[in-house]
Amino acid sequence: MLCAALLAALCGPASAAGNFSNWAAIVVAGDWHAHSGAPSEVFDNARRDITSELVRIGFAPANILQFSVRPSRYPDADPQPSTPRQISDGLWDLSNQAGGGCLAYFTSHGSGDGIVLGDGDLSPRQMADIVDNACGQRPAVVIVSACFSGIFVPALEGPNRIVLTAAAADRASFGCGQLDKYTYFDNCAVRWLDKAGDFRDFGKDVIACVDAREKKDKVGPPSDPQFYIGAHRPGTFPRWK
């Protein structure tokens, strides 16, 4: 029996589903323009593929909502409009449907005031209110992929929180051109989410990946992604490998 168990462990599936089946998740694309102002799929590509990776690591599709500035363009994904009210209501409804933790992934352009959300901005205080109202003291992971997104960390931090941002509060991030598939950060997030095994390693892997890409492409100054982990009890955030 011991040999059989060992063999099963060695030969089992490469990606074991984590215990996220009762977690609520939202994935938000906040804009549809490149940095030049031209149309771009860069943020919606990340929305689509981050969602797929969340399902891959054990999130239930029924507990994930996607948001897009152009929802009618993606009927297969059935995203909701990327507005503060829709996002707030959506996460609230999901958190009542799924009693575990929460995950929110935002990808868009950013400024010193917040991230672009359609024709307006979503400020750090607004994002924190959305997460606080829906998730309370539950474990929550918030990932913000945008220039200057480090401004969100102080508003979002808490003992049961993990916050990962694509850049420091005073730094730009890279890769939102018209022909880019993903931003640098989103590319690394898509590549490493399943591989990492838990959110601590995921954050470290994504930061290392972004740093390597920026050095390779000789862009700068470095975006300096920010990674906050609150003091939480062991096991609060499930592993998926």
C-alpha positions in Angstrom: 0.0 0.0 0.0 2.9 2.4 0.8 4.5 1.7 -2.5 1.2 2.3 -4.3 0.7 5.6 -2.5 4.2 6.7 -3.4 3.7 5.7 -7.0 0.5 7.6 -7.2 2.2 10.7 -5.7 5.0 10.5 -8.3 2.8 9.7 -11.3 -0.2 11.8 -10.4 -1.3 15.0 -12.3 1.3 17.8 -12.5 -1.2 20.3 -11.3 -3.2 19.4 -8.2 -6.3 21.6 -7.7 -6.1 23.8 -4.6 -8.9 24.2 -2.1 -10.3 27.3 -3.7 -13.7 25.9 -4.7 -15.4 28.2 -2.2 -13.4 31.3 -3.0 -14.8 34.3 -4.9 -12.7 35.8 -7.7 -13.0 38.8 -10.0 -10.8 39.5 -12.9 -11.0 43.1 -14.3 -9.8 44.6 -17.6 -10.0 48.4 -17.1 -9.2 49.7 -20.5 -8.9 48.8 -24.2 -6.2 51.2 -25.3 -2.4 50.9 -25.8 -0.2 53.6 -24.2 -0.4 55.3 -27.6 -4.2 55.5 -27.5 -4.6 53.0 -30.2 -7.0 50.0 -29.7 -5.4 47.1 -27.9 -6.4 43.7 -26.6 -3.6 43.6 -24.0 -5.8 43.9 -20.9 -8.6 41.7 -22.1 -6.1 39.0 -23.1 -4.8 39.0 -19.5 -8.4 39.0 -18.2 -9.2 35.9 -20.3 -6.0 33.9 -19.5 -5.7 34.8 -15.8 -9.3 33.5 -15.4 -8.2 30.2 -17.1 -5.3 29.9 -14.8 -7.5 30.4 -11.7 -9.7 27.6 -12.9 -6.6 25.5 -13.4 -5.4 25.9 -9.8 -8.8 25.1 -8.4 -11.2 28.1 -8.5 -14.7 27.1 -9.4 -15.9 28.8 -12.7 -19.2 29.6 -11.1 -17.4 31.7 -8.5 -15.5 33.8 -11.0 -16.7 37.0 -12.6 -14.9 38.7 -15.5 -15.2 42.5 -16.3 -14.4 44.3 -19.5 -14.8 47.8 -20.8 -16.1 46.2 -24.1 -18.1 43.2 -22.8 -20.1 42.8 -26.0 -16.9 42.0 -27.8 -16.4 38.8 -25.8 -19.7 36.9 -25.7 -18.1 33.6 -24.9 -16.6 34.9 -21.6 -19.8 36.9 -20.8 -17.9 39.6 -18.9 -19.7 42.3 -17.0 -19.1 46.0 -17.7 -16.0 47.4 -15.9 -17.7 50.0 -13.7 -17.1 50.5 -10.0 -20.8 49.7 -9.2 -20.8 46.5 -11.3 -17.5 45.3 -9.8 -18.6 46.1 -6.2 -22.0 44.4 -6.7 -20.4 41.5 -8.4 -17.8 40.8 -5.8 -20.4 41.2 -3.0 -22.7 38.7 -4.7 -19.9 36.2 -5.2 -18.7 36.5 -1.6 -22.2 35.7 -0.4 -22.3 32.7 -2.8 -18.8 31.4 -1.9 -18.0 31.5 1.8 -14.2 31.2 1.5 -11.7 33.9 0.6 -11.6 36.4 -2.1 -9.3 37.2 -5.0 -9.3 40.3 -7.2 -7.1 40.9 -10.2 -7.1 44.3 -11.9 -5.2 45.1 -15.1 -5.3 48.5 -16.7 -3.4 51.7 -17.2 -2.5 53.6 -14.0 -1.6 57.0 -12.6 -0.8 58.6 -9.3 -4.5 58.7 -8.6 -5.5 55.1 -9.3 -6.1 52.8 -12.2 -8.1 53.6 -15.3 -11.6 52.0 -15.3 -13.4 52.9 -18.5 -13.9 56.6 -18.7 -12.8 57.2 -15.1 -10.4 56.1 -12.4 -10.6 53.7 -9.5 -8.8 55.1 -6.5 -7.0 53.1 -3.8 -9.8 54.0 -1.3 -12.5 52.9 -3.7 -10.8 49.5 -4.4 -10.3 49.0 -0.7 -13.9 49.7 0.0 -15.0 47.2 -2.6 -12.8 44.5 -1.1 -13.6 45.4 2.5 -17.3 45.5 1.9 -17.4 42.1 0.1 -14.7 40.2 1.9 -14.4 41.7 5.4 -11.8 39.8 7.5 -11.7 36.8 5.1 -8.4 36.0 3.5 -8.1 38.1 0.3 -5.5 38.3 -2.5 -5.5 41.6 -4.5 -3.3 41.9 -7.6 -3.1 45.3 -9.4 -1.3 45.3 -12.7 -0.8 48.9 -13.7 1.7 51.8 -13.7 2.2 53.4 -10.3 0.1 50.6 -8.7 2.1 50.6 -5.5 -0.2 53.4 -4.4 -2.8 50.7 -3.7 -0.8 48.8 -1.0 -1.4 51.1 2.0 -5.2 51.1 1.4 -5.4 47.3 0.9 -3.0 45.9 3.5 -4.3 43.9 6.5 -3.6 40.8 8.5 -5.4 38.4 6.1 -4.3 40.1 2.9 -1.8 39.5 0.2 -1.3 42.4 -2.2 0.9 42.3 -5.3 1.3 45.2 -7.6 3.1 45.6 -11.0 5.0 48.7 -10.0 6.0 50.9 -7.1 4.0 54.0 -6.3 6.3 56.2 -8.4 7.2 53.8 -11.2 5.7 52.9 -14.6 5.3 49.3 -15.7 5.8 48.1 -19.2 4.3 46.2 -22.2 1.0 47.9 -23.0 1.7 48.6 -26.7 -0.8 48.1 -29.4 0.7 44.8 -30.6 1.6 43.4 -27.2 -0.3 40.3 -26.1 0.2 41.1 -22.4 1.9 43.6 -20.3 5.2 42.4 -18.8 3.6 41.8 -15.4 0.5 40.0 -16.8 2.7 37.8 -19.0 4.7 36.7 -15.9 1.5 36.2 -13.9 0.0 34.0 -16.6 3.2 32.0 -16.8 3.7 31.5 -13.1 0.3 31.2 -11.5 0.0 27.5 -12.0 3.7 26.7 -11.5 4.2 28.6 -8.3 2.2 26.4 -5.9 1.2 29.2 -3.4 0.7 32.9 -3.4 4.0 33.6 -1.6 6.0 31.8 -4.2 3.8 33.3 -7.0 4.6 36.8 -5.9 8.4 36.1 -5.7 8.3 34.3 -9.1 6.4 37.1 -10.8 8.8 39.8 -9.5 11.8 37.8 -10.6 10.2 37.3 -14.0 9.4 40.9 -14.5 12.9 41.9 -13.4 14.5 39.5 -15.9 12.3 40.7 -18.7 13.0 44.4 -18.1 16.8 43.7 -18.0 16.6 41.7 -21.2 14.6 44.4 -23.0 16.8 47.2 -21.5 13.8 49.2 -20.3 13.8 51.4 -17.2 13.9 52.6 -14.6 12.8 49.2 -13.1 9.1 49.0 -12.3 9.8 47.7 -8.8 6.7 45.5 -8.2 5.5 45.6 -4.6 4.6 42.5 -2.6 2.8 42.7 0.8 1.9 39.7 2.9 -0.1 40.3 6.1 0.5 38.3 9.4 -2.0 35.4 9.0 -2.4 32.0 10.5 -0.8 29.0 8.7 -3.2 27.5 6.2 -5.2 30.7 5.7 -4.2 30.8 2.0 -4.4 27.3 0.4 -1.6 25.8 -1.6 -2.4 24.3 -5.0 0.8 22.2 -5.4 
